Amino acid sequence: MAIFGSQNKYENKRGFYVAPTNTSSQSVKINWKMVGIIFLLVASVNLNTYWVFNFHFRPVRIEAPKRLYLMDKADRHILDTDSFERKVHAVSSSLDIPPEWLMAVMYSESKLNPAVTNHRGSGATGLIQFMVPTVRELNARMGTAYYMSDIKSMPAHHQMDLVFEYLQTVRERYGEFNSLTELYLAILYPKALGQHHCYTMYSKPTKMYRQNSGLDENKDGSVTVCDIDERMQRLFPTAYMVRK
């Protein structure tokens, strides 16, 4: 039969089968719909991952509470600054004054050193430079028996009790404190409260002037209410601008 005598076109000379080869180029069909779906899935996963790590698990920033005015200066002399700061707020609230005023006048008097003694020989000691007669009055008012040595060794937050009692006494005698200048006058020279700016507290050549000559802003030989006001404004502008 002819079939036995002819060679199949898919067989080689040795009779092995050879797969047909299509040498012409074939076009590749791309399923664009499927590509779009995959792209959207990938984008969705990336967006969800970004949201989770950047919003859901974002660390919460806890800011440290703002410290009271001039408290950075207190660190040099006071060990328990937290108790001191709380007491300053409590005393200020009781006296109906801003705590910035109280910090400013104490810094002016003692640099916030509760153990400091006046270097000009007045014997004044402590945060607001207590004098011996003042301590006697406070002892009578409070029923205590403090000596100057007790005040010198007293922790700052305990000494604030004396600061309150002193200022409260002045407040009862002369009225409310309505400015930083008035609060400082309550410590320095209470009789000047309510007086005109030209009111003179100390003048040359007295011993009291020599001990307080640094308060003479214009160096005219006398310390007036105006000098104190200008000094407070110059040294403590932040506290000076605070109002009740």
C-alpha positions as CSV (number, residue, x, y, z in Angstrom):
1,M,0.0,0.0,0.0
2,A,1.1,3.4,-0.7
3,I,0.9,4.4,3.0
4,F,3.7,2.1,3.8
5,G,5.8,3.3,1.0
6,S,5.5,7.1,1.8
7,Q,7.3,9.1,4.7
8,N,5.0,11.0,7.1
9,K,5.9,14.7,7.0
10,Y,6.0,14.7,10.8
11,E,8.6,11.9,10.9
12,N,12.3,12.3,10.3
13,K,14.4,9.9,8.4
14,R,14.8,7.6,11.4
15,G,11.0,7.4,12.0
16,F,10.9,9.6,15.0
17,Y,8.1,12.0,15.5
18,V,8.9,15.6,15.1
19,A,6.5,18.3,16.5
20,P,5.5,20.8,14.0
21,T,7.1,24.2,14.3
22,N,5.3,27.4,13.6
23,T,7.9,30.0,12.7
24,S,5.4,32.8,12.3
25,S,5.1,35.4,15.1
26,Q,2.1,35.0,17.5
27,S,0.4,37.9,19.3
28,V,0.1,37.7,23.1
29,K,-3.4,38.7,24.4
30,I,-3.3,40.7,27.7
31,N,-6.3,40.7,30.0
32,W,-6.3,44.3,30.9
33,K,-9.4,43.9,33.1
34,M,-7.5,41.5,35.3
35,V,-4.4,43.7,35.4
36,G,-6.6,46.6,36.6
37,I,-8.2,44.5,39.4
38,I,-4.7,43.4,40.6
39,F,-3.5,47.0,40.6
40,L,-6.4,48.1,42.7
41,L,-5.9,45.3,45.2
42,V,-2.2,46.1,45.6
43,A,-3.0,49.8,46.0
44,S,-5.7,49.1,48.6
45,V,-3.3,46.9,50.6
46,N,-0.6,49.6,50.6
47,L,-3.0,52.3,51.7
48,N,-4.3,50.2,54.5
49,T,-0.8,49.4,55.6
50,Y,0.1,53.1,55.5
51,W,-2.9,54.1,57.6
52,V,-2.3,51.4,60.2
53,F,1.3,52.3,60.8
54,N,1.1,56.0,60.4
55,F,-2.2,56.7,62.3
56,H,-3.4,53.8,64.3
57,F,0.0,52.9,65.8
58,R,1.5,56.4,65.7
59,P,3.2,57.1,69.1
60,V,1.4,59.6,71.2
61,R,3.6,62.6,72.1
62,I,3.2,63.6,75.7
63,E,4.5,67.1,76.4
64,A,6.1,67.9,79.7
65,P,4.0,70.3,81.7
66,K,5.2,73.9,81.5
67,R,7.2,75.0,84.5
68,L,6.4,78.0,86.5
69,Y,8.2,81.3,85.7
70,L,11.8,81.4,87.0
71,M,11.6,77.8,88.3
72,D,14.7,77.0,86.3
73,K,16.5,79.4,88.7
74,A,15.2,77.5,91.8
75,D,16.9,74.3,90.7
76,R,20.2,75.8,91.9
77,H,19.1,76.1,95.6
78,I,16.0,74.0,96.2
79,L,16.1,70.2,96.2
80,D,12.3,69.5,96.2
81,T,11.3,71.9,93.5
82,D,8.0,70.0,92.9
83,S,6.8,70.7,96.4
84,F,8.0,74.2,96.2
85,E,6.2,74.9,92.9
86,R,3.0,73.5,94.2
87,K,3.2,75.7,97.3
88,V,3.9,78.8,95.3
89,H,0.7,78.1,93.3
90,A,-1.2,77.5,96.5
91,V,0.1,80.7,98.3
92,S,-0.6,82.8,95.1
93,S,-4.1,81.5,94.9
94,S,-4.8,82.4,98.6
95,L,-3.4,85.9,98.1
96,D,-5.3,86.4,94.8
97,I,-2.1,87.2,92.9
98,P,-0.4,85.6,89.8
99,P,2.3,83.1,90.8
100,E,4.7,84.9,88.4
101,W,4.6,88.0,90.7
102,L,5.5,85.9,93.7
103,M,8.3,84.2,91.9
104,A,9.7,87.5,90.7
105,V,9.7,89.2,94.1
106,M,11.3,86.2,95.8
107,Y,13.9,86.0,93.1
108,S,14.6,89.7,93.5
109,E,15.1,89.3,97.2
110,S,17.0,86.0,97.5
111,K,17.6,84.5,94.0
112,L,15.2,81.8,95.3
113,N,17.7,80.7,97.8
114,P,15.8,79.9,101.1
115,A,19.0,79.9,103.2
116,V,20.6,83.1,101.9
117,T,21.5,85.9,104.4
118,N,21.9,89.5,103.4
119,H,25.5,90.3,102.7
120,R,25.2,94.0,103.6
121,G,24.7,93.3,107.3
122,S,21.0,93.7,107.8
123,G,20.6,90.1,109.0
124,A,17.7,89.5,106.6
125,T,17.3,85.8,105.8
126,G,15.3,83.6,103.5
127,L,13.2,83.8,100.4
128,I,11.8,87.3,101.1
129,Q,14.6,88.3,103.4
130,F,12.8,88.1,106.8
131,M,14.0,90.6,109.4
132,V,14.2,89.8,113.1
133,P,11.2,92.1,114.0
134,T,9.2,90.5,111.2
135,V,9.8,87.0,112.5
136,R,8.7,88.1,116.0
137,E,5.4,89.4,114.6
138,L,4.9,86.2,112.6
139,N,5.6,84.1,115.7
140,A,3.0,86.0,117.6
141,R,0.5,85.6,114.7
142,M,1.2,81.9,114.1
143,G,1.9,80.8,117.7
144,T,5.3,79.6,116.7
145,A,8.8,80.2,118.1
146,Y,11.1,80.5,115.1
147,Y,14.6,81.9,115.3
148,M,16.5,83.2,112.3
149,S,18.5,80.0,112.3
150,D,15.3,78.0,111.9
151,I,14.3,80.0,108.8
152,K,17.8,79.6,107.4
153,S,17.6,75.8,107.6
154,M,13.9,75.5,106.7
155,P,13.0,73.8,103.4
156,A,11.7,76.2,100.8
157,H,8.2,74.8,100.6
158,H,7.9,75.1,104.4
159,Q,9.2,78.6,104.4
160,M,6.4,79.5,102.0
161,D,4.0,79.3,105.0
162,L,5.9,82.2,106.5
163,V,5.8,84.1,103.2
164,F,2.1,83.7,103.0
165,E,1.5,84.8,106.6
166,Y,3.7,87.9,106.1
167,L,2.0,88.9,102.9
168,Q,-1.4,88.2,104.3
169,T,-0.7,90.5,107.2
170,V,0.3,93.3,104.9
171,R,-2.7,92.7,102.7
172,E,-5.0,93.0,105.8
173,R,-3.4,96.3,106.7
174,Y,-3.0,98.0,103.3
175,G,-5.4,96.2,100.9
176,E,-5.0,94.0,97.8
177,F,-1.9,93.8,95.7
178,N,-2.8,95.0,92.2
179,S,0.6,94.9,90.5
180,L,4.0,93.3,90.6
181,T,5.4,96.6,91.9
182,E,2.9,96.7,94.8
183,L,3.7,93.1,95.8
184,Y,7.4,94.0,95.9
185,L,6.7,97.1,98.0
186,A,4.7,94.9,100.4
187,I,8.0,93.1,101.1
188,L,10.4,96.1,100.9
189,Y,8.5,99.0,102.4
190,P,4.7,98.4,103.0
191,K,4.1,102.0,104.0
192,A,4.8,103.0,100.4
193,L,1.7,101.1,99.2
194,G,-0.8,103.5,97.8
195,Q,1.7,106.3,97.7
196,H,2.6,108.5,94.6
197,H,5.5,107.4,92.4
198,C,7.6,110.2,93.8
199,Y,7.3,108.8,97.3
200,T,10.8,108.4,98.8
201,M,11.7,105.4,100.9
202,Y,15.4,105.7,101.4
203,S,17.8,108.5,100.6
204,K,21.4,109.5,101.2
205,P,23.3,109.5,103.5
206,T,21.3,107.1,105.7
207,K,22.3,103.5,106.5
208,M,19.1,102.2,105.0
209,Y,20.0,103.9,101.7
210,R,23.4,102.3,101.7
211,Q,21.9,98.9,102.3
212,N,19.4,99.4,99.4
213,S,21.4,101.6,97.0
214,G,21.0,99.0,94.3
215,L,17.3,99.9,94.0
216,D,18.1,103.4,93.0
217,E,17.5,103.0,89.3
218,N,18.3,106.6,88.2
219,K,21.2,107.0,90.8
220,D,19.9,110.3,92.1
221,G,20.5,109.4,95.8
222,S,17.0,108.4,96.7
223,V,14.9,105.2,96.3
224,T,11.4,106.0,95.2
225,V,8.3,104.1,94.2
226,C,9.1,105.0,90.6
227,D,12.5,103.4,91.0
228,I,10.9,100.2,92.2
229,D,8.4,100.2,89.3
230,E,11.1,100.8,86.7
231,R,13.3,98.1,88.3
232,M,10.5,95.5,88.2
233,Q,9.7,96.3,84.6
234,R,13.4,96.1,83.6
235,L,14.2,92.9,85.5
236,F,11.0,90.9,85.1
237,P,9.2,92.0,82.0
238,T,7.2,88.8,81.7
239,A,5.8,89.0,85.3
240,Y,5.4,92.7,85.0
241,M,3.0,92.3,82.1
242,V,0.8,89.7,83.9
243,R,-2.4,91.0,85.2
244,K,-4.8,89.7,87.8
